[in-house]
Amino acid sequence: MKRDIINIDEGKCTGCGLCIPGCPEGAIQLIDGVARLVGDLFCDGLGACIGRCPEGAITVEQREAEPYDEVRVLQNIIPQGENTIRAHLEHLKSHSQHDYYQQALELLREEGINIDIEESAQMKAASGCPGARSFTFDKTDGISTQETPSQLTHWPVQLHLLTPGAPHYHQSDLLLAADCTAFAMADFHSRFLRNRTLAIACPKLDEGQTIYLEKLTALIDESRINTITVLIMQVPCCRGLINMVLTAMSRAKRRIPGKGIVLGIKGEVLAEQEFLEYRS
């Protein structure tokens, strides 16, 4: 059968292993110093590992592959303990893989293991947390207790929490910033955030990054953002954010200009490069 499945470019892989925790199914292992897909049947093709790779060595392609096998996946991860099982269940539920999720629960109960994920972290954040409520600031009110007024015009900004359909993103210029950048650069607001909408993420620590790909694609196609600027730190894992954006751009129907900016740990701009030059 032909289906979505990950592809690892061994020429780009440095063997850092950052992709392995991003695959709850255990489909990736380090073999002879490089990351390899150990079996088609372990890979669900959702690409949770993509944002973890600092070298852009992992992509999702469509090719002939064995069907994903939930039974074999569970046999592989059960010996690794409850935390690994929970991570797998959370992965299935947060990506709306309801059939596989129910199948996993039944198989686990047959093994005498009773674990259920009532609600994913992303679902809880979106439905129950007041901090996830979307709204736009009125910047004309002139109220500010700061010497330098904030240039933030909306809330929320964390990529898991934001809603691509929120009106403030429509035809805006988007800044996707790694979490640490605003702390490294003193003039972050005036230099990068002014006249832009904001989303923040960490490609190394954040879970559920396939949702990031879906949201970035929706921002391009549905919110029709005009441009996207990706601001990252110089550390290698941060490049996963640019790789994630490039993947979303390749999946989107629209083509927009994009730019990547790399900051040093003291806040200096080390590199700036347009990585896509298409007309919108």
C-alpha positions in Angstrom: 0.0 0.0 0.0 1.1 3.6 -0.6 1.0 5.9 2.5 2.8 8.7 4.3 6.0 7.5 6.1 9.1 9.3 7.3 12.3 9.4 5.2 15.7 9.9 6.9 18.5 11.4 4.8 21.5 9.6 6.2 23.9 12.1 4.5 22.5 14.9 6.6 22.1 12.9 9.9 24.8 13.6 12.5 23.7 10.9 14.9 22.6 13.4 17.6 19.6 11.2 18.5 17.3 14.1 19.2 14.6 12.5 16.9 14.3 9.3 19.0 12.3 10.8 22.0 10.0 12.4 19.4 8.8 9.0 18.1 6.6 7.4 20.8 6.3 4.3 18.6 10.0 3.5 18.7 10.3 3.5 14.9 13.7 5.2 14.9 17.0 3.9 16.3 20.6 4.9 16.1 22.4 2.3 14.0 26.1 2.6 13.0 26.0 6.2 14.2 23.0 7.5 12.2 19.2 7.5 12.7 17.4 4.8 10.8 13.8 3.7 10.4 13.8 0.3 11.9 10.5 -0.9 10.3 7.7 0.6 8.2 5.1 -1.0 10.4 6.2 1.1 13.4 5.9 4.4 11.6 2.4 6.1 11.6 3.6 8.8 9.2 2.5 11.7 11.3 6.0 13.1 11.5 6.3 13.9 15.2 10.0 13.5 14.9 10.5 16.2 12.2 10.8 19.2 14.4 13.4 17.4 16.6 16.0 17.2 13.9 18.4 20.2 13.8 19.8 19.2 10.4 16.5 18.8 8.4 17.3 15.2 7.7 13.8 13.9 8.3 10.8 14.4 6.0 7.5 12.7 5.3 7.1 11.1 1.9 4.4 9.0 0.3 5.6 5.6 -0.9 4.9 1.9 -0.9 5.2 0.7 2.7 3.9 -1.9 5.1 0.7 -0.9 7.0 1.2 0.7 10.4 0.7 -2.1 13.0 -0.5 -1.0 16.5 -0.1 -4.5 17.9 3.6 -4.7 17.0 4.1 -1.1 18.3 2.7 -2.0 21.7 4.7 -5.2 21.8 7.7 -3.0 21.3 7.0 -0.3 23.9 5.3 -2.3 26.7 8.7 -3.5 28.1 9.8 0.1 28.3 7.4 0.9 31.0 4.3 3.1 31.8 5.8 6.5 30.9 6.6 5.2 27.3 3.1 3.7 27.0 1.5 7.0 28.2 3.5 9.0 25.7 2.3 6.7 23.0 -1.4 7.0 24.0 -1.1 10.7 24.3 0.4 10.8 20.8 -2.5 8.9 19.4 -5.1 10.9 21.1 -3.7 14.3 20.5 -3.6 13.5 16.7 -7.2 12.2 16.7 -6.1 8.6 16.0 -9.2 7.4 17.8 -9.3 3.9 16.2 -5.7 3.2 17.1 -6.2 4.7 20.5 -9.1 2.3 21.3 -7.3 -0.6 19.8 -4.3 0.2 22.1 -6.5 0.4 25.2 -8.1 -3.0 24.4 -4.7 -4.6 23.8 -3.3 -3.1 27.0 -6.2 -4.4 29.0 -5.6 -7.9 27.6 -2.1 -7.6 29.0 -3.5 -6.5 32.4 -2.4 -2.9 31.9 -5.0 -0.3 32.7 -3.9 3.1 31.4 -6.2 5.7 29.9 -5.4 9.3 28.8 -8.7 11.1 29.6 -7.7 14.3 27.8 -4.5 15.4 26.1 -2.5 18.3 27.3 -3.3 20.2 24.1 -7.0 19.5 24.5 -7.0 20.7 28.1 -5.1 23.8 27.2 -7.5 24.7 24.5 -10.7 24.0 26.4 -10.1 24.7 30.0 -7.2 27.1 30.5 -8.2 30.8 30.6 -4.7 31.6 29.3 -5.7 29.9 26.0 -8.6 32.3 25.3 -7.9 34.2 22.1 -8.2 37.9 21.9 -6.7 41.0 20.3 -5.3 44.0 22.2 -6.6 47.5 21.4 -3.3 49.2 20.8 -5.0 52.6 20.5 -5.9 52.9 24.1 -2.5 54.4 25.0 -2.3 52.6 28.3 1.2 51.5 29.2 3.1 51.4 32.5 6.3 50.6 30.6 9.0 53.1 29.3 9.0 51.0 26.1 5.5 49.8 25.2 5.0 46.2 24.3 4.5 45.5 20.6 2.4 42.4 21.3 -1.0 42.8 19.8 -2.8 39.5 20.7 -3.0 36.4 22.9 -2.2 33.5 23.1 1.2 33.2 21.4 2.4 29.7 22.2 1.9 27.6 19.1 0.0 24.8 20.9 -2.5 27.3 22.2 -3.1 29.7 19.4 -5.9 29.3 16.9 -4.9 29.9 13.3 -8.4 31.2 12.4 -8.1 34.1 15.0 -8.7 37.4 13.2 -5.4 38.9 14.1 -3.5 36.4 12.0 -5.5 37.1 8.8 -3.1 38.5 6.2 -0.6 39.4 8.9 3.2 39.1 8.8 4.0 36.2 11.2 7.0 36.0 13.5 7.7 32.5 14.7 10.2 32.8 17.5 12.1 30.2 19.5 11.3 30.6 23.2 14.8 31.9 24.2 15.1 34.6 21.6 13.1 37.3 23.4 15.4 36.8 26.4 18.6 37.0 24.4 17.7 40.2 22.5 17.0 43.4 24.4 15.2 45.1 21.6 13.1 42.1 20.5 9.9 44.0 20.5 11.0 47.1 18.6 13.3 45.2 16.2 11.3 42.0 15.4 7.8 42.1 16.9 6.6 45.5 15.7 3.9 45.2 13.0 4.0 41.4 13.2 1.8 38.7 14.8 3.6 36.2 17.0 3.9 32.5 17.7 6.5 30.9 19.9 7.8 27.3 20.2 10.8 25.2 21.2 11.7 22.5 18.7 13.7 20.6 21.3 11.4 20.5 24.3 7.8 20.9 23.0 5.7 17.7 22.6 3.1 17.1 19.9 5.0 18.9 17.1 2.9 17.4 14.3 0.2 19.7 15.5 2.7 22.6 14.8 2.9 21.5 11.2 -0.9 21.5 10.9 -1.2 24.9 12.4 1.6 26.5 10.4 0.0 25.1 7.2 -3.4 26.5 8.3 -1.8 29.9 8.9 -0.5 29.9 5.4 -3.5 28.5 3.6 -6.5 29.6 5.7 -5.3 32.7 7.5 -3.4 33.7 4.4 -0.5 35.2 6.3 1.6 37.5 4.0 5.1 36.5 5.2 6.8 34.3 7.9 10.0 35.2 9.7 11.6 32.5 11.8 13.8 33.7 14.7 16.1 31.1 16.3 19.1 30.8 18.5 22.5 29.6 17.3 22.2 26.3 19.1 21.9 23.3 16.7 18.5 22.0 17.9 16.9 25.4 17.2 17.2 24.8 13.5 14.4 22.3 13.8 12.0 25.3 13.9 13.2 26.4 10.4 12.9 22.8 9.1 9.4 22.6 10.5 8.4 25.8 8.7 9.9 24.6 5.4 7.9 21.4 5.7 4.7 23.3 6.4 5.5 25.5 3.4 6.0 22.5 1.2 2.6 21.1 2.3 0.7 24.4 1.9 -1.2 25.3 -1.3 -0.1 28.9 -1.2 3.5 30.2 -1.6 4.7 33.0 0.6 8.1 34.6 1.3 10.0 33.3 4.4 13.1 34.4 6.2 15.3 32.8 8.9 17.3 34.8 11.4 19.9 33.3 13.8 20.8 35.0 17.1 23.9 34.5 19.2 23.5 33.8 22.9 24.4 37.4 23.6 21.6 38.6 21.3 23.6 39.6 18.3 22.3 38.7 14.8 24.6 36.1 13.3 22.9 35.2 10.1 19.8 36.3 8.1 18.6 34.5 5.0 15.5 34.4 2.9 14.8 30.7 2.5 11.8 30.9 0.2 11.1 33.5 -2.4 7.7 32.8 -3.9 4.9 35.2 -4.7 1.8 34.9 -2.5 
